[in-house]
Amino acid sequence: MTNISLEDYHHLPSGPFLLLSKIIDLACDNPVLSACPNWRSHLPLGLGKSPDGWLSHKVEGIDFLEPLLTYPDYLSQQQQEASPSSLWNYSFKTDSTSLGSLDNPTAFAVMILLTLIIRAIKRVMLPIFSAYGRKVGRATHGPSWEKTNEERIMKFGEYVYRLIFHSLISAYGVWYFWDKPWWDSSKGGTKTLFDGFPHDHPVEPGMAWYYLVQAAYNFDALVTIIELSFVFTWRSPLTTNGKEVEKVSKVSGTMKLQSPLSIQWSPTCRGDFQEMFIHHLVTNALVIGSSYLRLTRIGSMVFLVHDISDVPIDASKLANFVKWKKTTAVCFILLLVAWIGARLGIFPFYIYRAVLFESHLVLNAETAVAGTGPTVLQYYCYKFLFVVLIGMLLLLHVAWFIILMKIFFVLVFKGETQDLSEHKDGEKDHHNGMTSPPTSSSTTSTSNGKKEQ
């Protein structure tokens, strides 16, 4: 196969403009919003004029991807009747089924089902884990500790659940990806993430289910942080209190219109809401985007690096919540090692580098012309999206590492263990019960009047 030289396409608009064009085309081609099919002709300054206008090029869809195998088609190929055994073989022993992309209705339905299962498990197990944390805290610090650390006890249950999940998913990831070529430089290394795409990149059952579980977990995490951070209340669209709403119009003299949905900060909103909300949005976008484009190899690497480094994070927070200082110190050192090695080492210099400098290997002259591979326009458009999303994760890693180093210095010089990442001015003030939106401050007052991380 002949790889395409990008030097011949320097005249094309850059990724941001191609992505913007793609978004506008998707909106205008939508059956509901199809009111601007010729939007480029109305742009000023020649922005939509071909071939040099920044928004003049239309990025086509991903028709080059082969259709995924549906269950009825599988039965037809195998000349079988629908049965539990055929469904098992289709779901767990067949490559590139409809479970392999989250934009497929079957995969999306399975992801939603897995999300509901995860939430059901949490509903049952979190109280049990919290009760264990209560018992451990009472045994370690006495009955009085329990009375002033209810929030800490609840978080203990949450992080036991997270520790179990991250440990199990990391163990599966290490086992499943152990001999994959993209983790082995002697077998091609990160070049195999893109070379031969898409025809030599089947979505194996193990990869498909790995993605489905990851998607369900991350979607639940996004829903959970919204539940913790906001209070949604339905109310009458009419009010007599002008202080609560913007005056839109008057009805019956003193009655005014207001939004029927009230959104307020919750007392349980955590201080790291802004960072974590951005993190969950970016993560879910990467999950969906990489699944949609079937770039599951690069996506799986991002998952695995984060999951492995999350294990010592969860362990250190568990130890800190019950104030086991020596255990916290050991876990925290392991956390720093894992964070530097995985999130500041492998992630930027192995994974991100591959996206920046090796992703052009997806381009092939023959397949691009035949319509069975990505074009240069598609490459520039989608590469920019992934560069931005992965770059945002990297920036969050650096920001959190700075917080970790602050904790480290407190641990070394004061002998105290704190969690600067969660407790900020936006969290609940235990003295007065008031709540304010999260800010960028790094500390808040706790019930004993001391500063806590």
N, C-alpha and C positions, 0 to 999 in steps of 0.2 A: 504494500500500500504506500501511497505517496502522501506524506504530510504536507499541509498547507503552510507556506511561509507568510507570517503576519506582516512582514515588511511590505508586501504588495497591497496591503489594505490600510495603510496609514491615513488615507483620506477619509475613512469612515468616521462617523460621529463617535464620540467616546461612550463608554458604558452608561453613565448617568442619563444621557439623552436617549439612548436606545431603550433603556429601561422605562423612562418616562413615556416614550412613544408607545411601548408595549402596554403600559398601564392604561393610557388613553384609548388605545385601540380596543382593549378588552372591555372598557366601559362603553365605548360607542358601538361596538359590535354586539353588545348584550341585547337580547330581544326586548328587555324591559326598557333599556336606555338607548335604544338605537335611533337617536335623534341627531347624530353628528357623524355620519359616514364619511363626509368629505371635510373633516375638521382641518386638515392640513392646508387646504386652499384658503382658509380664512386667517392664517397666521401672518403677522406682520414681519417685516425685515427679511423676508425670504426664508424664514425658519422651516417652512414646510415644502420649499421648492427643491425638487430633485435635480441633480444628485448631491448638491453640496449643503443643503439645509440641515441644520442640526437635528430637526425632527422630521426629516423627509423620508426616512427609511422605515419600512414596516417589518417588524420582526415576526416571522411566521411561527405557528404553533409547533409542538413537538411531535409532529406526525411521523418523524423518522423512527420513533420508538415502536417496536413490534407490539401488537396487542397482547395483553396478558391472557393466560389460559383460564377460561371460566370453568366452573364445575360441569355444566352440561356439555361443553366441548370436550372436557376430559373424559366424561362417560362415553361420548361418541367415539373418541379416539381409541379408548380401551375396550370398546364394545361391552360395557358393563351396565348394570342397573344401579340405581341409587341405593346405597346401603351404608351402614356405619363403617365398614371396612374400606369401601371406595372413598368415602369422605375423609377417612383418616389418611389414606394414601395420597389423596389429592392435597390435603392440608399440610402434611408433614413429610412427604417423600417426593414431591414434585416441584421442579424449578419453575419460576416465573409464572405463578398462578395469580389470580386476581387479588390475592392477599399481599402482593408485592408492591402495591402503590396506594398510598392513602387517599388519592383522588378517586379511587375506584369505590363504588358504593358498598361492595362486599367488605373490603378492607376497612372502610370508614365505620361500617356497622359493627364489625368485630372490635375496632378500637373503642367505640363508645361502650360496648358491652364490657370490655376489660376495664374501662374507667369506672363503670358502675360496680364491678367486682372489687376493684381497689378501694373504692369509697366504702363499700360494705365491710370489707376486712378492717379498714381503719375504724369504722364505727364500733366494731366489736373489740378490736385489739388495743386501741389507744387507751381506753379506760383501764384495761388490765395492766398495760405497761406503766401507766401513771400510778396505779395502786402500788405496783412494785417500787417505783421511785419514791412514793410516800413512805413505804416500809423501810427502804434503805436510808432515806433521809432521817427518819425518826430514830432508827437504830444508831446512826452515826452522830447525830447532833442533838438528839433529845426531842421530846414532844413539842417544845416551844418553837422549834425550827419549822415544823409543819404549818403552824398557824400563820407565819409571816412569809411563806414561800409557796403559796398556792399556784401562782403563775409559773414558777420554776418547776413545780411538780408536773404541771400539764405539759410543759416543754420537754420534760424528761421522757414522757410517753411518746411524744412526737419524734424525738431523736432516736429512741429505741427502734421505732418503726423504720425510720430512714436508714439507720445502721444496718438493719436486717436486709432491707431492699438493696442498698448499695453493695453490701457484701455478696448477696446472692447473684445480682446482675453482673457484678465484676467477675465473680468466679465463672459464671457462664461465658462471659466475654473472653476471658483469658483462655478458657478451654476451647471455645469454638474458633477463635481467631488465631490460635497458637501457631498453626502452620500456614496461614494465609500469606501469599507472596508480598502483599503491601507492607507487612511488618518485617520482612526479611530482605535486606539489601542484596544478598546473594541470589535471590530469585527475581530481582527487578525492583524491589522496594516500592517507593511511592509512585514510580512511573506506571506501575500496574493499576493504579487508581484510575487512570485515564486512557492508557494505551489499549486499543481494541474496543473502546466504548462505541456503541452500546451492545454490539453483537456478541462480544466475548465476555459480557458481564451479566450472566443470568442471576436472577434473584433467588438464591437458594432458600429452602424452607426455614433453615435456621436463621438466616438473615431477615426473612420476612417477619417471623415471630419476634425476633429481637427488636425490630423496628416497631411492631405493634405494641409491645409491652412498654418500650421507651416512650412512644407517643402517648399512650394512656397515662403513664406516670407523670409526664410533663404537663399534659392537659389538666390532670387533677391538681397538680401543684399550682397551675395558673388560677384555676377556679378557687382553690383553697386560699390563696393570698388575697383574692378579691373578697372572699367571705370574711376573712380576718380583718380586712382594712376598711370596709365600707358597710354602712347600714342603709339598705334600700327600703323605702316606705312609700306605699301608694296612698295618695290623698286626693281630696276633692280638687278639681281644677278651678274652683271658685274660692276666694278667701276675702276676708275683711281686714286682714293684717297687711298693710302696705309695706311694712318693714321687711317681710320675708321674701318678697318677690319684686321683680322689676315691673313697673306699671306698664301694662300693654294696652289695656282698654278698660273702660268702666262698664259694669253691668248692673243694672238696677240701682243706680246711684253710687253706693259705697262698695259694691262687690267688684273685685278685680280678678283677673285671670292669673293663674300660676301653673307651673309644670305639675302634672299629675304624679310625677315620680320625684321623690325627695332622696337625695344622695348625701350622706354625711359620713365623716370619719368615725370609725368604730373605736371604742375604748381599747380593743385588742389589737389595734394597728401597731405594727412593730417599727422600730426606728430605721430599719434597713429596707423599708418598703420600696423606696424609689429604685435602689439598685436591684433588688430581687424582682421587682415587677418588670424592669427592663430586661433582666436576665431571662425570666420566664418567657417574655414575648419573643426575644431573639431566639431562644432555644426552640420554641414551638415553630417559629418561622423556618429555622434550619431543618427541623424534623420533616415538616410538610414539604419544603422546597426540595430537599435532597431525595425524598421519597418520590415526589412528583416527577423529577428529572431522572430518577433511578440511579442517582449518584450515591448509592447506599454504602459503597466502600469507604468513601471519605467521611460520610456521616457516622458510620460505625466507629471510626477512629476517634472522632470527637466525643462520642458517647463514652467509650471505654476510658479515655484519659480523664474525663470528668468523674466518672463513677469510682475509679480506683482512688483518686485523690479525695473523694467525698468520704471515704471510710474513716480515715483518721480525723476528719473534721467532725463527724458525728460522734466518734468515740471521745474526742477531747471535750466536746460540749456536754456530753453525758457526765463525764468526770467533773467538769466545772460546775454543773448544776447542783450536784450533791456535795461540792466543795472537797473532793478528794485531791488535795494539792499535789502530792507526788505523782499520782496517776495522771492528773491533768498535765503536769509538766512533761512526763514521758510522751503522752499522746500528742502534745503540742509540738514537741521536737519532731516526732514522726510526721505530723501535719506539715511542718515547714519543709522537711525533706521531700515529701510527696508533692507539695505545691510547687516548689522550685523545679523538681525533676519533671513533673507531668505538665503543669499548667504554664510554667515559664520556660520550660525546656522543650519537651516533645511537641507541645501544642504549637508554639510559634515557629520553631526551627525545623520541624519535621512535617507537620500537617499544614500549617499556614504557608510555609515555603513552597510546598507542593502545589497548593492552589495558585499561588502567585506565579510560579516559574515553570511548572510542568503540566498545568491543565490544558495547554494548547495541544497536547497530544491527542485530545479527543477529536481534533480536526483531521479530516482525511479528504483528499481531493476527489477520489472516486465516489465515496459514499455521500459526500456533500452534493455532488452533481446529480447522483442518482436519487437523492432524497431519502437515503437510508442512514444518514448521519447528520450531525449538527452543522449548520453553516457558520461562517465567520460572524455574521450579525448576531446569531443566537449565542455564540460563544462570548462575544463581548458583553452582550446584555446580561446573561445569567452569571458570568464570572464576576461582574461588578457587584451584583446582589450578594453573592457569597463572600466576596472580599470584605464588603461592608459589615455583614452579619458576623462573620468570624472575627473581624477586627474589633467589633464592639465587645465581643466576649473577651478578647485579649485585653482590652482596656479595663474591663471590669476585673480581670485577674490581677492586673497591676495595681488597681485601686485597692482591692482587698488585701493584696500582699503588703501594701503600705500599712494598712490597719493591723495586719498580723505582726509586722515588725514593731509597731507601737506596743502591742500586747507582749511581745517577746522582751522588750526593754523593761516593761513594768515587771514582768516575771523575774528577770535577772536582777534588777536593781532594788526592787521592793519586795520580792518574794510573794507577790499577789498574782492571782489568775483572774483575768477579766475578759469580757466579750464585747469589745468596742463595736463589733459589726452589727449588733442588734439593738443595743440600748442607746437611744439618742433622744433628743428633745421631743421627738414626735411621739414617743411612747407614753403610756399611762403614767401620770405622776401619782405615786402612791400616797403622797401627803394630802392632796386635795381632790383626787379623782377626776381632774380635768384632762381633756385630750385635745391635742393640736395636731395639725398636719406634720408629717415627717420633715425634718430639715437635715442639713448636711453636718450638723454638729455630731461629735463623736461620743458624748457622755450624757448621762442623765442621773438624777437623784434616785436612789432606791429607798426602801422602807427604813433602812437603818441610818439614813442620812449620809452614807458614803458614796463615792463615785464608783460606778460599776461599768465594766466594758460593754 
